[in-house]
Amino acid sequence: MRRGAAILAIVMLWSSGAPSGQTDNARRGIVRGDGHAFVDDGGAFLARGASMFWALWGYERDRERLGRNLATLREWGFDYIRVLGVVGAPGDRPGPVCGPGVSGCDSWRDRRLDPTAPHYAQDIAGFTDWAYNTYGLRVQWTIFGGTEFTPTADARRAVVEQFARMAQGREQAVFAFEIANESWQNGFPGDLGNSELRALAKVLKTHSSNLVALSSPENGTCEGARELYRESVADLATLHVGRLGAAQGEHWRALRDVWQLHTCTGIPSLRSSNEPIGPESSVVSMDDPVALAAMALVTYGSGIGAFVLHTGPGVRGGGEADLARGRHRNVWELPTASRVAAGLGTIARLVPGDFANWSTQDELSEAPERLFDVKDRAAVTGVYCFANAQEFACAPVGMTKPLALIARRSMRVSLHQLLSGVAGTSRTLAPGAVLSIPAVPPAFLIRGRRN
């Protein structure tokens, strides 16, 4: 009998896909906010997340493969994963792959998560512990990916209460709660839906010390976020910024929309770019590591302290609806994902954890306090700078030819490759001196200090 138990324990350890030593790398303490920056017991940090919507389903039905995905994300330096708690619909609906004109399709038919299942409470707790204790990954629980399994307000409140109970005693393993993913189209439409989100947020804040967000605003604007979050107890705003592809440099111009969010007031100061463009994302995708690293840098500097890598494998993890779209099953199969992660790691190494609290400066403006004059503005799409009392970091992006930046004051600077972090020689610039930047790659990180 003892021999059988020992064999079972070995098999369970092997099937978890757990690498050794991951627990030692976990960040500690309850995640909270300090202005725009995320903070835990280790201090302020630039939060790096990854979509892994199917992770609870994988924990229940495909744990070994899920474990390998989680180990890969942790190896790449991610802090947390974004996971759906409830998704799909009951009954025998068509799906998961449905053509035009098919009504009632359930694209999550082979990835359903039913909160009335017998072991649901055990599974959400077990998965949260497993992800954190084995892989060092916190979980951002997006509770509702849909409401078909919970058709009444009482049923939805009961699920939220269940998550609040689950978090008690394991608060440091939870990055944050989000009530619903894209609430306007997933069960919480209009003013009544927004009111219910606010009520459910109160339930979570009453019973949990973790961060709570409502959802992303429908139109992705500051005005939409204000309308959604007004009179709410939420202490985190989850934002879905617009997705524009590389055609004619649209993705570089789209960074201005991200940068402008630093002026958005009337919503929680703590913010996440929860589902930006990424490899195999819907509508339009982006797998250029330099462009995505530049997006993350501008995102963090614009007062958005968390950036989520959103990928095709992170949605259904090989569900039929995604395979039909040509998406990969696993994150390690994405050709550029490891290089994207390397770029995010470079940013985390080269700028401090409170970077989201730095002030902002558009170097293409006429602001008198700007650091540089741009000699040829047609050579670059944007030059975004961020500064504290003495230090600064700048992101020249979308360069089409070599760029000359003319220092307006005395400073010491170094120019870094976004993916590797490799820097050119650090040099001192007197006022009027030129910092020359090559056009390849089309984005860089400048780190500097005013003299």
Salt bridges, closest charged atoms under 4 A:
ASP40 OD2 - ARG27 NE 2.78
ASP40 OD2 - ARG138 NH1 3.05
ASP41 OD1 - ARG32 NH1 3.76
GLU60 OE1 - ARG61 NH1 2.70
ASP62 OD2 - ARG65 NE 2.78
ASP92 OD1 - ARG109 NH2 2.88
ASP106 OD2 - ARG112 NE 3.08
ASP110 OD2 - ARG111 NH1 3.97
ASP129 OD1 - ARG170 NE 2.83
GLU161 OE2 - ARG157 NE 3.04
GLU178 OE1 - ARG82 NH2 2.98
GLU182 OE2 - HIS240 ND1 3.02
GLU196 OE2 - ARG156 NE 2.68
GLU227 OE2 - ARG230 NE 3.23
GLU231 OE1 - ARG230 NH1 4.00
ASP235 OD2 - LYS205 NZ 2.70
GLU275 OE1 - ARG82 NH1 2.72
GLU275 OE1 - HIS240 NE2 3.70
GLU275 OE2 - ARG243 NH2 3.36
GLU275 OE2 - HIS310 NE2 3.72
GLU280 OE2 - HIS328 ND1 2.52
ASP322 OD1 - ARG316 NH1 2.57
ASP322 OD1 - ARG327 NH1 2.85
ASP362 OD2 - ARG256 NH1 3.10
GLU366 OE2 - ARG377 NH2 3.18
ASP373 OD1 - ARG370 NH2 2.68
ASP373 OD1 - ARG408 NH1 3.14
ASP376 OD2 - LYS401 NZ 3.00
GLU391 OE1 - ARG447 NH2 2.78
